[in-house]
């Protein structure tokens, strides 16, 4: 997919170079135009921006970024992967106080930048693999931060969206003749929403933006989304467990890239773990489940028990032990036959919203400052055994 993105970046660089050679004028804008219809939504959907950190992702020649600084008093970063587009922007509005124009790959910039209050993107997000871009977008927004973007839904020839996350070629026509081929992820609105939710964002509204001309079938979708300030855990089933499966473990692994979570086939994100087998110690269960589910290897001596959580679901009392794994070997990977996979490292300040209830309870027992909401559970810490020297 990165090769496709690089091809599209080269096309946009050729597009900017074409306009630099033509000397195409860049008139100022007095409002954000989200789609093809001039009477569509404008700046008003963005809310208050004064003094906020704002990112215009895929800023092109920088006109909208400069407008947000001048009209709303925002501190705006305009980022574009096309060097020639940034060159056009710098020639046009580099003297605007409060505006920074940056030539960078979107994901690389999002991964390195301080968090933003607001991120907007006009017809740019669909040029980047969503599985690469959306996690970086979610992590780059402050809790409660807002995201606004438009994506193509139907092209001018009437070619509608795909139901799978795959790119397709589209034609970029040049002023004065000629065209370029770019690749775009043209997806259904439902699929975009599913992807946003998967990576920790919540959609507030989706607006249809159709072309005003009779023979032009182009249609876009304007998404207004946000990163929740808090995460709400998803509940467990009330179905009784088998007799020996009422006690389980959940393992916390925090590495340089964040917290390890997998996706259950039912859709929840959860810690590695499972039920205690007959004859196992809790630490041995953690080590076994970690290897079976993720392929990671740890020693029981590197497992620190955090404590016991117990609550009630229906008529069943559930007991779960949280554990912190301090050292392990290998890289997490999906394992054959396991119900949890898609293992990823998540920053603690950008955890996904679909946490399994047990995992959420363990995480807040471990770190009470994490913004996770879940049904209460009684937590009894495990006291570490004293050595003889401790008395």
Kinemage of the C-alpha trace (Angstrom):
@kinemage 1
@onewidth
@group {chain A} dominant
@subgroup {mainchain}
@vectorlist {calphas} color= white
{ca unk a 1} P 0.000 0.000 0.000
{ca unk a 2} L 2.895 2.365 0.680
{ca unk a 3} L 3.949 2.018 -3.000
{ca unk a 4} L 0.466 3.164 -4.044
{ca unk a 5} L 0.668 6.113 -1.664
{ca unk a 6} L 4.086 7.059 -3.060
{ca unk a 7} L 2.701 6.977 -6.604
{ca unk a 8} L -0.131 9.273 -5.588
{ca unk a 9} L 2.284 11.601 -3.818
{ca unk a 10} L 4.350 11.853 -7.021
{ca unk a 11} L 1.165 12.643 -8.954
{ca unk a 12} L 0.284 15.464 -6.563
{ca unk a 13} L 3.827 16.769 -6.774
{ca unk a 14} L 3.465 16.845 -10.573
{ca unk a 15} L 0.113 18.607 -10.126
{ca unk a 16} L 1.705 21.331 -7.972
{ca unk a 17} L 4.636 21.698 -10.361
{ca unk a 18} L 2.180 22.108 -13.243
{ca unk a 19} L 0.473 25.020 -11.471
{ca unk a 20} L 3.767 26.600 -10.445
{ca unk a 21} L 4.827 26.670 -14.093
{ca unk a 22} L 1.455 28.049 -15.172
{ca unk a 23} L 1.538 30.678 -12.448
{ca unk a 24} L -2.019 29.736 -11.492
{ca unk a 25} L -3.395 32.528 -9.271
{ca unk a 26} L -4.441 31.711 -5.708
{ca unk a 27} L -7.232 34.051 -4.613
{ca unk a 28} L -7.965 34.353 -0.902
{ca unk a 29} L -10.902 32.389 0.522
{ca unk a 30} L -13.421 33.815 2.980
{ca unk a 31} L -14.890 30.496 4.132
{ca unk a 32} L -14.221 26.769 4.149
{ca unk a 33} L -15.883 25.061 1.182
{ca unk a 34} L -16.235 21.402 2.100
{ca unk a 35} L -17.695 20.048 -1.120
{ca unk a 36} L -18.699 20.828 -4.686
{ca unk a 37} L -21.808 22.860 -3.780
{ca unk a 38} L -21.084 26.487 -2.850
{ca unk a 39} L -24.151 26.647 -0.586
{ca unk a 40} L -23.002 23.755 1.619
{ca unk a 41} L -21.633 23.944 5.174
{ca unk a 42} L -18.868 26.412 5.929
{ca unk a 43} L -16.737 27.519 8.865
{ca unk a 44} L -19.665 27.376 11.290
{ca unk a 45} L -19.398 23.616 11.806
{ca unk a 46} L -15.887 24.007 13.253
{ca unk a 47} L -17.047 25.855 16.366
{ca unk a 48} L -14.738 28.087 18.363
{ca unk a 49} L -11.128 28.016 17.132
{ca unk a 50} L -9.497 31.057 18.723
{ca unk a 51} L -6.170 30.104 20.274
{ca unk a 52} L -6.608 26.400 19.494
{ca unk a 53} L -4.033 24.142 17.855
{ca unk a 54} L -5.454 23.231 14.454
{ca unk a 55} L -4.070 20.937 11.752
{ca unk a 56} L -5.038 21.285 8.084
{ca unk a 57} L -4.005 17.878 6.771
{ca unk a 58} L -3.298 17.929 3.049
{ca unk a 59} L -3.341 21.715 3.014
{ca unk a 60} L -2.337 22.020 -0.675
{ca unk a 61} L -1.583 25.674 -1.477
{ca unk a 62} L -2.525 26.713 2.067
{ca unk a 63} L -5.504 28.957 1.415
{ca unk a 64} L -7.835 27.361 3.959
{ca unk a 65} L -5.095 27.145 6.582
{ca unk a 66} L -4.335 30.852 6.191
{ca unk a 67} L -8.051 31.665 6.354
{ca unk a 68} L -8.435 29.872 9.696
{ca unk a 69} L -5.589 31.933 11.156
{ca unk a 70} L -6.831 35.257 9.806
{ca unk a 71} L -10.555 34.803 10.422
{ca unk a 72} L -10.581 32.714 13.599
{ca unk a 73} L -7.307 33.370 15.416
{ca unk a 74} L -6.286 29.713 15.392
{ca unk a 75} L -2.709 28.423 15.550
{ca unk a 76} L -2.613 26.352 12.358
{ca unk a 77} L -0.197 23.788 10.971
{ca unk a 78} L -0.672 23.170 7.248
{ca unk a 79} L 0.851 19.827 6.253
{ca unk a 80} L 1.159 18.338 2.786
{ca unk a 81} L 3.194 15.449 1.369
{ca unk a 82} L 3.639 17.262 -1.977
{ca unk a 83} L 6.735 19.452 -1.977
{ca unk a 84} L 5.455 21.567 -4.878
{ca unk a 85} L 2.114 22.198 -3.147
{ca unk a 86} L 3.937 23.411 -0.029
{ca unk a 87} L 6.113 25.576 -2.271
{ca unk a 88} L 2.940 27.159 -3.673
{ca unk a 89} L 1.621 27.671 -0.154
{ca unk a 90} L 4.823 29.320 1.060
{ca unk a 91} L 4.857 31.658 -1.919
{ca unk a 92} L 1.247 32.604 -1.191
{ca unk a 93} L 0.937 32.894 2.598
{ca unk a 94} L 4.207 32.219 4.418
{ca unk a 95} L 3.996 35.639 6.105
{ca unk a 96} L 0.786 34.868 8.030
{ca unk a 97} L 1.572 34.935 11.796
{ca unk a 98} L 0.345 31.776 13.511
{ca unk a 99} L 0.620 29.628 10.369
{ca unk a 100} L 3.248 26.915 9.886
{ca unk a 101} L 3.591 25.205 6.509
{ca unk a 102} L 5.173 21.777 6.698
{ca unk a 103} L 6.225 19.341 3.983
{ca unk a 104} L 5.785 15.883 5.522
{ca unk a 105} L 4.093 12.512 5.244
{ca unk a 106} L 0.796 12.733 7.120
{ca unk a 107} L 1.354 9.749 9.427
{ca unk a 108} L 4.948 10.689 10.200
{ca unk a 109} L 3.859 14.211 11.134
{ca unk a 110} L 0.930 13.005 13.251
{ca unk a 111} L 3.193 10.586 15.108
{ca unk a 112} L 5.712 13.294 16.025
{ca unk a 113} L 3.540 16.393 16.564
{ca unk a 114} L 2.069 17.636 19.836
{ca unk a 115} L -1.668 16.807 20.100
{ca unk a 116} L -4.171 19.014 18.274
{ca unk a 117} L -7.507 20.440 19.412
{ca unk a 118} L -8.953 20.274 15.892
{ca unk a 119} L -7.914 18.422 12.734
{ca unk a 120} L -9.546 19.070 9.371
{ca unk a 121} L -8.887 17.630 5.950
{ca unk a 122} L -10.553 18.581 2.688
{ca unk a 123} L -10.556 15.650 0.256
{ca unk a 124} L -7.202 14.280 1.401
{ca unk a 125} L -7.829 11.420 3.832
{ca unk a 126} L -8.999 9.139 1.012
{ca unk a 127} L -5.479 9.178 -0.502
{ca unk a 128} L -3.938 7.330 2.480
{ca unk a 129} L -4.461 3.770 3.677
{ca unk a 130} L -7.045 4.125 6.489
{ca unk a 131} L -5.372 1.409 8.561
{ca unk a 132} L -2.186 3.499 8.534
{ca unk a 133} L -3.737 6.944 8.899
{ca unk a 134} L -6.678 6.618 11.290
{ca unk a 135} L -4.772 5.290 14.321
{ca unk a 136} L -2.302 8.158 13.926
{ca unk a 137} L -5.159 10.652 13.593
{ca unk a 138} L -6.845 9.381 16.745
{ca unk a 139} L -3.592 9.497 18.717
{ca unk a 140} L -2.828 13.043 17.488
{ca unk a 141} L -6.131 14.446 18.781
{ca unk a 142} L -6.420 15.591 22.370
{ca unk a 143} L -9.134 13.823 24.395
{ca unk a 144} L -12.314 15.615 23.375
{ca unk a 145} L -10.614 16.884 20.209
{ca unk a 146} L -12.591 17.303 16.979
{ca unk a 147} L -12.045 15.893 13.480
{ca unk a 148} L -13.655 17.161 10.254
{ca unk a 149} L -12.972 15.705 6.826
{ca unk a 150} L -14.444 15.079 3.397
{ca unk a 151} L -13.984 11.963 1.270
{ca unk a 152} L -15.128 10.998 -2.200
{ca unk a 153} L -18.253 8.813 -2.292
{ca unk a 154} L -19.126 8.758 -6.015
{ca unk a 155} L -16.900 10.084 -8.792
{ca unk a 156} L -18.048 12.335 -11.628
{ca unk a 157} L -18.713 9.309 -13.861
{ca unk a 158} L -21.046 7.759 -11.268
{ca unk a 159} L -18.615 5.121 -9.987
{ca unk a 160} L -19.755 4.583 -6.392
{ca unk a 161} L -17.968 3.475 -3.226
{ca unk a 162} L -16.474 0.083 -2.424
{ca unk a 163} L -17.491 -2.067 0.539
{ca unk a 164} L -13.910 -3.246 1.145
{ca unk a 165} L -10.840 -1.298 2.274
{ca unk a 166} L -9.021 -1.271 -1.055
{ca unk a 167} L -7.769 1.631 -3.188
{ca unk a 168} L -8.720 2.281 -6.796
{ca unk a 169} L -7.354 4.566 -9.533
{ca unk a 170} L -9.005 7.919 -10.188
{ca unk a 171} L -8.152 10.621 -12.736
{ca unk a 172} L -6.819 14.031 -11.703
{ca unk a 173} L -7.377 16.480 -14.551
{ca unk a 174} L -4.974 19.359 -15.112
{ca unk a 175} L -5.930 22.887 -16.058
{ca unk a 176} L -4.928 23.484 -19.668
{ca unk a 177} L -5.120 19.788 -20.587
{ca unk a 178} L -3.656 16.488 -19.514
{ca unk a 179} L -4.387 14.301 -16.530
{ca unk a 180} L -2.719 12.283 -13.792
{ca unk a 181} L -3.671 9.031 -12.102
{ca unk a 182} L -4.044 8.915 -8.345
{ca unk a 183} L -5.237 6.104 -6.085
{ca unk a 184} L -8.014 6.630 -3.549
{ca unk a 185} L -9.827 4.672 -0.875
{ca unk a 186} L -13.440 5.352 -1.956
{ca unk a 187} L -15.497 3.618 0.736
{ca unk a 188} L -19.100 3.557 1.885
{ca unk a 189} L -19.999 5.937 4.702
{ca unk a 190} L -20.786 2.919 6.898
{ca unk a 191} L -17.324 1.490 6.337
{ca unk a 192} L -15.662 4.820 7.107
{ca unk a 193} L -17.640 5.016 10.354
{ca unk a 194} L -16.677 1.458 11.312
{ca unk a 195} L -13.009 2.289 10.732
{ca unk a 196} L -13.219 5.487 12.765
{ca unk a 197} L -14.825 3.643 15.666
{ca unk a 198} L -12.255 0.850 15.402
{ca unk a 199} L -9.482 3.365 15.982
{ca unk a 200} L -11.068 5.183 18.909
{ca unk a 201} L -13.119 7.970 17.296
{ca unk a 202} L -16.846 8.687 17.427
{ca unk a 203} L -18.884 10.081 14.506
{ca unk a 204} L -21.267 12.935 15.274
{ca unk a 205} L -22.694 13.456 11.800
{ca unk a 206} L -22.253 12.589 8.113
{ca unk a 207} L -23.362 15.152 5.522
{ca unk a 208} L -24.019 14.359 1.852
{ca unk a 209} L -22.351 16.858 -0.513
{ca unk a 210} L -23.482 16.450 -4.127
{ca unk a 211} L -22.225 18.281 -7.206
{ca unk a 212} L -24.688 20.967 -8.355
{ca unk a 213} L -24.383 20.174 -12.072
{ca unk a 214} L -26.905 17.852 -13.714
{ca unk a 215} L -24.415 15.656 -15.587
{ca unk a 216} L -21.784 15.562 -12.848
{ca unk a 217} L -22.357 12.606 -10.492
{ca unk a 218} L -19.624 13.567 -8.035
{ca unk a 219} L -20.681 13.194 -4.410
{ca unk a 220} L -18.700 13.582 -1.206
{ca unk a 221} L -19.305 12.829 2.460
{ca unk a 222} L -18.443 15.271 5.218
{ca unk a 223} L -17.645 13.564 8.528
{ca unk a 224} L -17.744 15.328 11.869
{ca unk a 225} L -16.120 13.167 14.536
{ca unk a 226} L -14.370 13.471 17.867
{ca unk a 227} L -12.089 11.598 20.187
{ca unk a 228} L -14.039 10.787 23.367
{ca unk a 229} L -12.681 12.251 26.570
{ca unk a 230} L -13.421 8.944 28.280
{ca unk a 231} L -13.701 5.304 27.178
{ca unk a 232} L -16.739 3.192 28.016
{ca unk a 233} L -16.119 -0.528 28.448
{ca unk a 234} L -18.340 -3.080 26.738
{ca unk a 235} L -20.218 -5.584 28.948
{ca unk a 236} L -19.685 -9.302 29.422
{ca unk a 237} L -22.202 -12.021 28.728
{ca unk a 238} L -24.515 -13.244 31.505
{ca unk a 239} L -24.118 -16.831 30.279
{ca unk a 240} L -22.752 -18.959 33.155
{ca unk a 241} L -19.195 -20.275 32.703
{ca unk a 242} L -18.281 -23.924 32.947
{ca unk a 243} L -17.515 -25.029 36.487
{ca unk a 244} L -13.727 -24.659 36.301
{ca unk a 245} L -13.738 -21.476 34.205
{ca unk a 246} L -15.011 -18.984 36.784
{ca unk a 247} L -11.465 -17.741 37.513
{ca unk a 248} L -9.516 -15.923 34.805
{ca unk a 249} L -6.436 -13.780 34.330
{ca unk a 250} L -5.695 -10.693 32.264
{ca unk a 251} L -2.131 -9.615 31.494
{ca unk a 252} L -0.904 -6.038 31.171
{ca unk a 253} L 2.084 -5.614 28.838
{ca unk a 254} L 3.294 -2.031 28.491
{ca unk a 255} L 6.164 -1.531 26.045
{ca unk a 256} L 7.781 1.405 24.245
{ca unk a 257} L 4.944 1.404 21.675
{ca unk a 258} L 2.158 1.293 24.239
{ca unk a 259} L -0.247 -1.251 25.739
{ca unk a 260} L -0.836 -4.619 24.056
{ca unk a 261} L -4.479 -5.293 23.122
{ca unk a 262} L -6.071 -7.794 20.747
{ca unk a 263} L -9.450 -7.899 19.031
{ca unk a 264} L -11.857 -10.678 19.981
{ca unk a 265} L -13.911 -12.234 17.186
{ca unk a 266} L -16.970 -10.661 18.866
{ca unk a 267} L -15.446 -7.201 18.345
{ca unk a 268} L -14.090 -6.165 21.747
{ca unk a 269} L -10.500 -5.151 22.416
{ca unk a 270} L -8.916 -6.993 25.322
{ca unk a 271} L -5.777 -7.882 27.212
{ca unk a 272} L -4.115 -11.248 26.693
{ca unk a 273} L -5.526 -13.760 29.148
{ca unk a 274} L -7.983 -16.524 29.787
{ca unk a 275} L -9.169 -19.108 32.293
{ca unk a 276} L -7.093 -20.955 34.850
{ca unk a 277} L -6.531 -24.617 34.023
{ca unk a 278} L -6.556 -27.313 36.742
{ca unk a 279} L -3.240 -27.505 38.586
{ca unk a 280} L -1.928 -24.129 37.294
{ca unk a 281} L -0.727 -21.236 39.355
{ca unk a 282} L -1.986 -17.811 38.324
{ca unk a 283} L 1.446 -16.841 37.018
{ca unk a 284} L 1.632 -20.054 34.984
{ca unk a 285} L -1.771 -19.268 33.483
{ca unk a 286} L -0.553 -15.830 32.427
{ca unk a 287} L 2.547 -17.317 30.770
{ca unk a 288} L 0.551 -20.043 28.988
{ca unk a 289} L -2.237 -17.758 27.759
{ca unk a 290} L 0.289 -15.170 26.570
{ca unk a 291} L 2.090 -17.762 24.451
{ca unk a 292} L -1.122 -19.347 23.126
{ca unk a 293} L -2.775 -16.075 22.137
{ca unk a 294} L 0.122 -13.850 21.067
{ca unk a 295} L 3.207 -16.046 20.550
{ca unk a 296} L 5.066 -14.026 23.208
{ca unk a 297} L 7.109 -15.887 25.802
{ca unk a 298} L 7.577 -14.885 29.425
{ca unk a 299} L 8.792 -16.489 32.628
{ca unk a 300} L 6.561 -16.820 35.712
{ca unk a 301} L 9.194 -14.858 37.654
{ca unk a 302} L 8.492 -11.865 35.392
{ca unk a 303} L 4.747 -11.870 36.168
{ca unk a 304} L 3.619 -9.602 39.012
{ca unk a 305} L 0.075 -10.178 40.271
{ca unk a 306} L -1.814 -6.917 40.730
{ca unk a 307} L -4.852 -8.219 42.563
{ca unk a 308} L -8.235 -9.897 42.397
{ca unk a 309} L -11.363 -8.375 40.877
{ca unk a 310} L -14.736 -9.881 41.619
{ca unk a 311} L -18.192 -8.805 40.547
{ca unk a 312} L -21.466 -10.377 39.505
{ca unk a 313} L -23.006 -10.868 36.057
{ca unk a 314} L -26.541 -12.172 36.386
{ca unk a 315} L -26.414 -14.900 39.012
{ca unk a 316} L -22.751 -15.684 38.434
{ca unk a 317} L -19.890 -14.342 40.536
{ca unk a 318} L -16.874 -13.654 38.320
{ca unk a 319} L -13.295 -13.559 39.604
{ca unk a 320} L -10.459 -12.160 37.501
{ca unk a 321} L -6.827 -11.633 38.468
{ca unk a 322} L -4.874 -8.813 36.885
{ca unk a 323} L -1.180 -9.282 36.276
{ca unk a 324} L 1.675 -7.110 35.024
{ca unk a 325} L 4.222 -8.809 32.771
{ca unk a 326} L 7.503 -6.954 33.211
{ca unk a 327} L 9.578 -8.795 30.580
{ca unk a 328} L 8.848 -10.943 27.532
{ca unk a 329} L 10.398 -12.230 24.326
{ca unk a 330} L 9.219 -12.023 20.723
{ca unk a 331} L 6.707 -9.961 18.750
{ca unk a 332} L 2.918 -10.406 19.134
{ca unk a 333} L 1.219 -12.199 16.249
{ca unk a 334} L -2.099 -13.909 15.550
{ca unk a 335} L -2.100 -17.578 16.565
{ca unk a 336} L -4.061 -20.336 14.758
{ca unk a 337} L -7.364 -21.278 16.339
{ca unk a 338} L -7.434 -18.421 18.869
{ca unk a 339} L -10.500 -16.199 19.282
{ca unk a 340} L -8.384 -13.060 19.861
{ca unk a 341} L -5.968 -11.642 17.298
{ca unk a 342} L -5.026 -8.397 15.508
{ca unk a 343} L -2.580 -7.654 18.340
{ca unk a 344} L -1.516 -4.002 18.463
{ca unk a 345} L 0.278 -1.617 20.772
{ca unk a 346} L -1.933 1.303 21.861
{ca unk a 347} L -0.690 4.518 23.541
{ca unk a 348} L -2.222 4.904 26.991
{ca unk a 349} L -3.637 8.284 25.970
{ca unk a 350} L -5.326 6.827 22.859
{ca unk a 351} L -6.903 3.564 23.990
{ca unk a 352} L -9.687 2.165 21.769
{ca unk a 353} L -13.326 2.637 22.824
{ca unk a 354} L -14.409 -1.015 22.584
{ca unk a 355} L -12.586 -2.406 25.622
{ca unk a 356} L -13.842 -5.658 27.127
{ca unk a 357} L -15.265 -5.132 30.601
{ca unk a 358} L -12.755 -7.395 32.398
{ca unk a 359} L -9.814 -5.728 30.659
{ca unk a 360} L -11.173 -2.274 31.513
{ca unk a 361} L -11.463 -3.265 35.188
{ca unk a 362} L -7.900 -4.577 35.276
{ca unk a 363} L -6.530 -1.471 33.591
{ca unk a 364} L -8.166 0.946 36.034
{ca unk a 365} L -7.054 -1.209 38.978
{ca unk a 366} L -3.519 -0.952 37.601
{ca unk a 367} L -3.771 2.735 36.617
{ca unk a 368} L -6.741 4.510 38.260
{ca unk a 369} L -5.957 7.665 36.268
{ca unk a 370} L -6.937 6.058 32.936
{ca unk a 371} L -10.177 7.620 31.570
{ca unk a 372} L -12.132 4.359 31.308
{ca unk a 373} L -15.736 3.925 32.441
{ca unk a 374} L -17.005 0.447 33.348
{ca unk a 375} L -19.291 -1.327 35.833
{ca unk a 376} L -17.712 -1.391 39.290
{ca unk a 377} L -15.825 -4.411 40.582
{ca unk a 378} L -14.350 -5.057 43.996
{ca unk a 379} L -10.556 -5.012 43.803
{ca unk a 380} L -8.352 -6.717 46.381
{ca unk a 381} L -4.638 -6.004 45.816
{ca unk a 382} L -2.195 -8.889 46.015
{ca unk a 383} L 0.536 -8.240 48.540
{ca unk a 384} L 3.973 -9.133 47.258
{ca unk a 385} L 5.630 -11.740 49.521
{ca unk a 386} L 8.278 -10.357 51.812
{ca unk a 387} L 11.830 -11.585 51.745
{ca unk a 388} L 13.542 -12.550 55.020
{ca unk a 389} L 15.470 -9.270 54.900
{ca unk a 390} L 12.154 -7.384 54.969
{ca unk a 391} L 11.117 -9.142 58.121
